[in-house]
Amino acid sequence: MAGVFNALTTAVSGINAQSDAFTNLSNNIANSQTVGYKANTTSFADFVAGNITGNSASQAESNTVQAITVQHVDNSGTATSSSNGLAMDISGSGMFVTSKPTGAGSANAGVTNFSEQKFYTRNGDFQQDKKGYLVNTSGYYLDGYMADSTGTLSNILTPINVSNIGFKPTATTTMTLNAAVGKLPADSTNYTPQSYTTAPTTTYDSSSNPHKIAVQWRESDTNPLIWNVSAYDADGNGTVAPNSYQVAFDHSGALSSITDLQTGKTVGSSTSGSAAEIPITAHYANNEEQTMTLSLGTIGGTSGTTMVTSNNSAAPNQANPLTLSGTKLTMSPTTLGTSTDSQQSYMSSPLTISSKDKNGTTTNTPVSVKWTQTAASPPTWSVQAVNPYDSSATSAVQADKVHSVVFNKDGSMQSFDGQAVTKGNPVTANLTINGNNYSLDLSNASLTTGTSTGADTSALTNDSITSGTYKGAEIESDGSVMAQFDNGYSQLIGKVALTNFNNVNGLQAVDGQAYLATARSGTPKTGLVGENGTGSLAVGYVESSTTNLTGDLSALIVAQEAYSANTKTVTTADNLLQQTIAMKQ
């Protein structure tokens, strides 16, 4: 009798096991078109019951079977082309790291809160949602490393967001001067040396921080065709490395040569058509170092930087220089800025002061006046005398203090260091140059109520791209998420994170083709694309389901036959039991 009962229970376990196999097969078939789905298989385990005596089994009997679902997370599906530009397929063993919203409302409108639990998936069919997050078709949010304003990646894993992306100005590499710096005198032996200072151009360093650079030209005292040119930091937040070049023109007013006065080397020859360029290196207060080129056009050319033959067509001195009389420096009539704008700055073109130190040594020192707006209402500016090429505490130019100037709404000066300014009375600051005392008359400074200043000019320009309208995000094969702008430039938003496990088949499956880490899978090894053996990305593709329809349909027939056979065993065992019961009747 025991054998008949064992046969009955064994057949029932077989029916249950084949039911589990049928469930796995039907689930595979149902998800044959599901992106990132990993098909499961079913294995069967024999359960042996009996009494153990010593080292051998006594009356051991196999009387049940158990179905075991086997995950195949390590199997890769076929890469299928997608019309979604944010879709990604992983070529390798890596998995996307994703997060889920908590469902709790945020105190800040438009912000989504996320659970700290991380989910792992191969479903790379991501789309941008209305808040700028990248979400796949199962509702999981793509994680990665966001970049800051300098392009530096954070080491904190967060959901990637591509909304509200502003264009960061590109770094300046070339400044171009297109102006007539002076006029050719009729008498080359009897002339007054000219000077020209460009209005500053706003340049940008590699971190997109703005700076102002200006260029000063001074005509030689002995040859009207020879000019000395140098660039300087016009807003005083850094220094331009010492630079001084000699530029020569021919009798037609065209450039003929450029010589570096520090090395004596010619950087531009008399060959017609060669580039006329001057290298410039700037050091800024934010520890940025920037190397740029000042382009003056071409040697022998008639465009770019030239001299003119007309008596009245030379470019005006836009950034008014200082003048010196004895020990008194005077700032020429200068419109610093507008009375309505904010965060303005201005530095006058340098004036070279020849002075003797205590040892009797004569030193030539450049001096500029630096103005910086500190408040918009009322218009308030700080002012001090500086060496534009050396802003250090040991500079030869030392102002007595940083002065404060307040202007009226009509642009006139209202007060100086808290004292009211009356018309006709000088506004004077004190400074020391190489140990010698000087006074600085600032009475001629004013603001304009218009929209432009006397220093505005388009003569000096640069190649920085300063604006662009955000068009959308694109993903590159290395996982870089790039913001695309209508000016043709792209800038880094962040990078996609991928992870790997020692045993991916030990992950715990959850809804939506996603998995959780377990003790069997090991801890996740997360990093950038390509790190930790994660593989590479194919953008514009998704990973197909790993379901093998042909194989699973065949296995379904086998499972059906096995199920039927087990039901036949149950029927037979039931008949035997009925016959046994009938023996007692």
C-alpha positions in Angstrom: 0.0 0.0 0.0 2.8 2.4 0.9 4.2 2.2 -2.7 0.8 3.1 -4.1 0.5 6.2 -1.9 4.1 7.2 -2.7 3.3 6.9 -6.4 0.2 9.1 -5.9 2.1 11.9 -4.0 5.0 11.7 -6.5 2.7 12.1 -9.4 1.0 15.1 -7.7 4.5 16.7 -7.2 5.2 16.1 -10.8 2.0 17.9 -11.8 3.0 20.9 -9.6 6.5 20.9 -11.1 5.3 20.8 -14.6 2.8 23.6 -13.7 5.8 25.8 -12.6 7.6 25.0 -15.8 4.5 25.9 -17.8 4.3 29.2 -15.9 7.9 30.1 -16.8 7.4 29.1 -20.4 4.2 31.1 -20.8 5.9 34.1 -19.1 8.8 33.9 -21.5 6.4 33.7 -24.5 4.3 36.6 -23.2 7.4 38.8 -22.8 9.0 37.9 -26.1 8.7 41.5 -27.2 9.5 43.1 -23.9 12.7 45.3 -24.0 15.4 44.0 -21.6 13.4 41.0 -20.5 15.5 38.0 -19.4 13.9 34.6 -20.1 13.9 32.0 -17.3 14.3 28.2 -17.6 13.1 25.4 -15.3 15.2 22.7 -13.7 13.9 19.7 -11.8 15.3 18.3 -8.6 14.7 14.8 -7.2 13.7 14.6 -3.5 14.8 11.3 -1.8 13.2 10.2 1.5 14.3 7.4 3.7 16.0 6.3 7.0 19.7 6.9 7.3 21.6 4.1 9.0 25.3 4.7 9.5 26.8 5.7 6.1 24.1 4.2 3.9 20.5 4.8 3.2 18.0 2.2 4.4 14.9 1.8 2.2 15.7 5.1 0.4 12.9 6.1 -2.0 12.5 8.8 -4.5 9.0 10.1 -4.0 8.8 13.8 -5.1 10.2 16.2 -7.6 10.8 19.9 -7.2 10.8 22.6 -9.9 13.5 25.3 -9.7 13.4 28.5 -11.7 16.8 29.4 -13.1 17.5 33.1 -14.0 19.7 33.9 -17.0 20.4 37.6 -16.3 23.8 37.1 -17.9 22.3 36.4 -21.3 22.3 39.3 -23.7 19.5 40.0 -26.1 19.8 41.2 -29.7 20.4 44.9 -30.2 17.4 46.3 -32.1 17.3 49.7 -33.8 15.1 52.3 -32.2 13.8 55.7 -33.4 14.3 57.0 -29.8 17.6 59.0 -29.7 17.8 58.5 -25.9 17.6 54.7 -26.2 20.7 52.7 -25.2 21.8 49.1 -25.6 24.7 47.7 -23.4 27.3 45.7 -25.2 28.7 43.8 -22.3 27.7 42.6 -18.8 26.9 46.0 -17.3 23.4 47.1 -16.1 21.8 50.5 -15.9 21.5 52.0 -12.4 18.0 53.4 -11.8 15.9 54.9 -9.1 12.2 55.1 -8.3 10.2 58.1 -7.1 9.0 57.8 -3.5 5.6 59.0 -4.3 5.7 61.7 -1.6 5.1 65.3 -2.7 8.1 67.6 -2.6 8.1 71.0 -0.8 9.5 72.5 -4.0 7.3 72.6 -7.0 8.6 70.6 -9.9 11.1 68.6 -7.9 10.8 64.8 -7.7 11.8 62.9 -4.5 13.6 59.5 -5.0 14.0 56.5 -2.8 17.6 55.6 -1.8 17.0 52.0 -3.1 18.8 51.3 -6.4 17.3 49.1 -9.1 19.3 47.5 -11.9 18.0 46.9 -15.4 18.9 46.2 -19.1 15.8 48.1 -20.3 17.5 51.1 -21.9 14.4 52.5 -23.6 14.6 55.9 -21.9 12.6 59.0 -22.6 12.7 62.6 -21.2 9.7 63.3 -18.9 8.1 66.7 -18.3 10.5 67.4 -15.4 13.6 66.6 -17.5 14.4 63.2 -16.0 15.2 60.2 -18.2 12.7 57.4 -17.5 12.4 54.0 -19.2 9.2 52.3 -20.3 9.0 50.5 -16.9 9.1 53.8 -14.9 12.7 53.6 -13.7 14.7 56.8 -13.6 18.3 56.7 -15.1 21.1 57.4 -12.6 24.4 59.0 -13.4 27.0 61.6 -12.4 25.9 65.2 -13.1 28.5 67.8 -14.3 28.9 71.3 -12.7 29.3 74.6 -14.5 33.0 73.8 -15.2 32.2 70.4 -16.7 33.6 68.5 -13.6 31.6 65.4 -12.8 30.1 64.8 -9.3 31.0 61.6 -7.5 27.5 61.3 -6.2 25.1 59.0 -8.1 21.8 60.9 -8.8 19.0 60.7 -11.3 20.0 62.5 -14.5 18.1 65.7 -15.3 18.4 67.5 -18.6 16.0 70.5 -18.0 16.9 74.2 -17.6 20.3 73.8 -19.2 21.9 77.2 -19.9 24.7 77.7 -22.4 28.1 78.3 -20.9 30.3 80.7 -23.0 33.1 79.0 -24.8 36.7 79.7 -23.9 38.3 82.6 -25.8 41.2 81.5 -28.0 41.6 84.4 -30.4 41.0 88.2 -30.1 40.9 90.2 -33.3 41.6 93.9 -33.7 40.2 95.5 -36.8 40.9 99.2 -36.5 43.1 102.1 -37.7 45.4 102.7 -34.7 46.7 106.0 -36.1 47.3 108.2 -39.1 50.3 108.4 -41.3 51.9 111.9 -40.7 52.8 114.0 -43.7 56.1 114.8 -42.1 57.8 111.8 -40.7 60.3 113.9 -38.8 57.9 116.4 -37.2 54.9 114.6 -35.7 53.2 114.1 -32.3 53.3 110.5 -31.2 49.8 109.0 -31.1 48.2 106.5 -28.7 45.3 104.2 -29.0 43.6 102.0 -26.4 40.8 99.7 -27.4 37.7 99.4 -25.3 37.9 96.1 -23.5 36.5 92.9 -25.0 34.8 90.3 -22.7 36.7 87.0 -22.9 35.9 83.7 -21.2 38.1 81.2 -19.5 37.7 77.4 -19.7 35.2 77.6 -16.8 33.1 80.1 -18.7 34.0 82.9 -16.3 34.0 86.4 -17.9 37.0 88.7 -18.0 37.9 91.9 -19.8 41.1 92.3 -21.9 42.1 95.6 -23.6 45.0 96.4 -26.0 47.1 99.6 -25.8 49.1 101.1 -28.7 51.8 103.7 -28.4 53.6 105.3 -31.3 57.4 105.5 -31.3 58.9 108.9 -30.5 61.4 108.4 -33.3 59.6 106.6 -36.1 55.9 107.1 -36.8 55.7 103.7 -38.5 56.8 101.9 -35.3 54.3 101.2 -32.5 54.6 99.3 -29.2 51.5 97.2 -28.4 50.6 95.4 -25.2 47.5 93.7 -23.7 46.3 94.2 -20.2 43.5 93.0 -17.8 40.9 95.7 -18.0 38.7 94.7 -15.1 41.4 94.0 -12.5 40.5 90.5 -11.4 43.8 89.0 -12.6 47.0 89.8 -14.5 48.2 89.5 -18.0 51.7 88.1 -18.2 54.2 90.8 -19.3 53.9 91.3 -23.0 55.3 93.9 -25.3 55.5 93.8 -29.0 56.8 96.1 -31.7 54.6 96.4 -34.7 55.9 98.1 -37.8 53.8 99.5 -40.7 55.0 100.2 -44.3 54.4 103.6 -46.0 51.0 102.5 -47.3 49.8 101.9 -43.7 49.9 98.0 -44.0 51.5 95.8 -41.4 55.0 94.8 -42.2 56.4 93.0 -39.2 55.9 92.1 -35.5 58.8 91.7 -33.0 58.6 90.3 -29.4 60.5 93.0 -27.4 61.2 90.6 -24.6 63.0 88.0 -26.7 63.9 90.1 -29.7 62.4 87.5 -32.0 60.3 88.4 -35.0 56.9 86.7 -34.8 55.6 88.1 -38.1 57.7 88.5 -41.2 57.4 90.9 -44.1 56.1 88.1 -46.3 52.7 89.3 -47.6 49.8 87.2 -46.5 51.3 85.7 -43.3 49.3 85.9 -40.1 50.0 88.8 -37.8 49.4 87.2 -34.4 50.5 88.0 -30.8 50.3 85.3 -28.0 48.8 86.5 -24.7 48.7 84.6 -21.4 46.3 85.7 -18.6 46.3 84.6 -15.0 43.0 85.1 -13.1 42.0 85.3 -9.5 40.1 81.9 -9.8 43.5 80.2 -10.5 42.6 79.9 -14.2 45.4 80.4 -16.7 44.3 81.2 -20.2 46.4 81.3 -23.4 45.0 83.4 -26.2 46.1 84.9 -29.5 45.7 88.5 -30.6 45.1 88.6 -34.3 46.0 91.8 -36.1 45.1 90.5 -39.6 47.8 89.7 -42.2 51.2 91.1 -42.9 51.0 93.4 -45.9 47.2 93.2 -45.8 44.8 96.2 -46.2 42.3 94.9 -43.6 42.6 94.2 -39.9 45.0 96.5 -38.1 46.3 99.4 -40.3 47.3 103.0 -40.3 45.4 105.5 -42.5 46.4 108.4 -44.6 43.5 110.6 -43.8 43.9 113.2 -41.1 40.6 112.6 -39.5 39.9 108.8 -39.9 42.1 107.5 -37.2 40.2 105.6 -34.5 39.5 107.7 -31.4 41.1 106.9 -28.1 38.1 105.1 -26.7 39.4 104.3 -23.2 40.6 107.7 -22.1 44.1 107.7 -20.6 45.5 109.5 -17.6 47.7 112.6 -17.9 50.5 113.6 -15.6 51.6 117.1 -14.6 54.3 117.1 -12.0 53.0 114.7 -9.3 49.3 115.2 -10.2 47.6 112.5 -12.3 44.4 113.6 -14.0 41.7 111.3 -15.5 40.5 112.7 -18.8 36.7 113.2 -19.2 35.4 109.6 -19.1 32.0 108.1 -19.2 32.4 105.0 -17.0 29.1 103.3 -17.7 25.3 103.7 -17.4 23.3 104.9 -14.4 20.9 102.0 -14.7 23.1 98.9 -15.3 24.7 96.7 -12.6 28.0 94.9 -12.1 29.9 97.2 -14.5 33.6 97.7 -14.4 36.2 99.9 -16.2 39.9 100.3 -16.2 41.6 103.3 -17.8 44.4 102.7 -20.3 47.8 102.6 -18.6 49.9 105.7 -18.3 53.7 105.1 -17.9 55.2 107.0 -14.9 58.9 107.5 -14.8 60.1 108.0 -11.2 63.2 107.5 -9.1 63.3 105.2 -6.1 65.3 106.0 -2.9 68.5 104.8 -4.6 68.1 107.2 -7.5 67.2 104.5 -10.0 64.6 105.6 -12.6 61.8 103.1 -13.1 59.0 103.2 -15.6 55.7 102.0 -14.1 52.3 101.7 -15.8 49.4 103.2 -13.8 45.6 102.7 -14.4 42.5 103.7 -12.6 40.3 100.7 -11.8 36.5 101.4 -11.3 34.1 98.6 -10.1 30.4 99.0 -9.5 29.5 97.9 -6.0 25.8 98.8 -5.9 23.1 99.7 -8.4 20.9 102.0 -6.4 22.2 104.5 -5.8 24.9 103.9 -8.4 28.0 103.3 -6.3 31.5 102.5 -7.5 34.8 101.7 -5.9 38.0 103.3 -7.3 41.7 102.8 -6.8 45.0 103.3 -8.7 46.7 100.1 -9.8 49.4 98.6 -12.0 47.3 96.8 -14.6 50.0 94.2 -15.1 50.6 93.5 -11.4 47.8 93.4 -8.9 49.9 91.9 -6.1 50.4 93.5 -2.7 54.0 94.2 -3.6 53.2 96.1 -6.7 55.1 99.4 -7.3 51.7 101.1 -7.4 50.1 101.4 -4.0 46.8 103.3 -3.5 46.2 104.9 -0.1 42.9 103.0 0.0 39.9 101.8 -2.1 37.6 104.8 -2.4 33.8 104.8 -2.7 32.1 107.1 -5.2 28.3 107.6 -5.4 26.7 109.1 -8.5 23.4 111.0 -9.0 20.7 109.7 -11.3 21.8 112.2 -13.9 25.3 110.6 -13.9 27.1 113.4 -12.0 29.2 112.6 -9.0 27.3 112.9 -5.7 29.8 112.0 -3.0 33.4 110.8 -2.6 34.2 108.6 0.5 31.0 109.9 2.1 31.7 113.6 1.5 29.4 115.5 -0.8 31.0 116.6 -4.1 30.3 120.2 -5.2 30.8 121.5 -8.7 34.2 123.0 -9.3 35.9 121.3 -6.3 38.5 118.6 -7.2 38.0 115.0 -6.2 41.4 113.7 -5.3 42.9 110.4 -4.2 46.5 109.7 -3.1 48.8 107.0 -4.2 52.5 106.0 -4.1 54.5 104.9 -7.1 57.9 103.4 -6.3 57.9 105.3 -3.0 57.0 108.6 -4.5 53.7 110.4 -3.5 51.2 111.4 -6.2 47.7 112.8 -6.2 44.9 111.5 -8.6 42.2 113.9 -9.8 39.0 111.9 -10.5 36.7 114.9 -11.0 36.0 114.1 -14.6 34.4 110.7 -14.1 30.6 110.4 -14.7 27.9 108.0 -15.7 25.5 108.3 -18.7 21.7 107.9 -18.6 21.8 106.4 -22.0 22.5 102.8 -23.0 26.0 103.1 -24.3 29.3 104.5 -23.0 32.2 106.4 -24.5 34.3 103.3 -24.2 32.0 101.2 -26.5 33.6 100.0 -29.7 33.6 96.9 -31.8 37.2 97.2 -32.9 38.5 94.5 -30.5 36.5 91.3 -30.7 37.0 87.6 -29.8 35.9 84.2 -30.8 33.9 83.2 -27.7 30.4 82.0 -28.3 28.4 83.6 -25.5 24.8 82.5 -26.1 22.7 79.6 -27.4 19.2 78.2 -27.1 18.8 74.8 -25.6 17.4 72.3 -28.2 17.5 69.0 -26.3 19.8 66.3 -24.9 21.8 63.6 -26.7 23.7 60.6 -25.4 27.1 59.6 -26.7 28.6 56.1 -26.8 30.8 56.8 -23.8 27.7 57.7 -21.7 28.1 61.4 -22.0 24.8 63.2 -21.8 25.2 66.3 -23.9 23.1 69.5 -24.1 22.6 70.5 -27.8 22.2 74.2 -28.6 21.0 76.1 -31.7 24.5 77.6 -32.3 25.9 74.1 -33.1 27.7 73.6 -29.8 27.1 70.9 -27.3 28.0 70.9 -23.6 28.3 68.2 -21.0 25.3 67.6 -18.6 26.5 64.4 -17.0 27.4 60.8 -17.6 25.5 57.6 -17.5 26.4 55.1 -14.7 26.7 51.4 -15.3 27.2 48.7 -12.7 28.4 45.0 -12.6 28.1 42.1 -10.2 30.1 39.1 -9.4 27.0 36.9 -9.8 24.3 38.7 -11.8 22.1 35.6 -11.8 21.9 36.0 -8.0 19.9 39.2 -8.4 16.3 39.4 -7.1 13.8 40.0 -9.9 11.2 42.7 -9.4 8.5 44.3 -11.7 9.5 46.0 -14.9 12.6 44.0 -16.0 14.5 45.3 -13.0 16.5 43.6 -10.2 17.7 44.2 -6.7 21.1 43.3 -5.3 21.3 40.4 -2.9 23.9 38.6 -0.8 24.1 36.0 -3.7 24.7 38.6 -6.3 27.4 40.5 -4.4 27.7 44.2 -4.0 27.3 46.4 -7.1 30.5 47.7 -8.8 29.3 51.1 -10.2 31.2 53.5 -12.3 31.3 55.1 -15.8 30.7 53.3 -19.0 33.5 50.9 -19.7 34.7 50.7 -16.1 34.5 47.5 -14.1 33.9 45.4 -17.2 30.5 47.0 -17.8 30.9 47.3 -21.6 30.0 50.0 -24.0 26.8 51.7 -25.2 25.0 51.6 -28.6 22.9 54.7 -28.7 19.6 54.5 -30.7 19.3 50.8 -29.9 17.5 48.7 -27.3 18.1 45.1 -26.1 15.5 42.7 -27.2 14.0 40.0 -25.0 16.1 36.8 -24.7 13.0 34.6 -25.2 13.6 31.8 -27.7 10.1 31.4 -29.1 11.0 28.2 -31.1 12.7 26.6 -28.1 10.0 27.6 -25.6 7.1 26.4 -27.8 8.9 23.1 -28.2 9.5 22.9 -24.4 5.8 23.8 -23.9 4.8 20.6 -25.8 7.2 18.6 -23.7 5.8 20.1 -20.4 2.3 19.4 -21.6 3.1 15.7 -22.3 4.9 15.4 -18.9 1.9 17.0 -17.2 -0.4 14.5 -18.9 1.8 11.6 -18.0 1.7 12.6 -14.3 -2.1 12.8 -14.4 -2.1 9.3 -15.9 0.0 8.1 -12.9 -2.6 9.7 -10.5 -5.4 8.0 -12.3 -3.6 4.6 -12.2 -2.8 4.9 -8.5 -6.4 5.9 -7.8 -7.6 2.7 -9.6 -5.2 0.6 -7.6 -6.5 2.1 -4.3 -10.1 1.5 -5.4 -9.3 -2.1 -6.2 -7.6 -2.5 -2.8 -10.7 -1.0 -1.0 -12.9 -3.3 -3.0 -11.1 -6.4 -1.6 -12.6 -5.7 1.9 -16.1 -5.4 0.6 
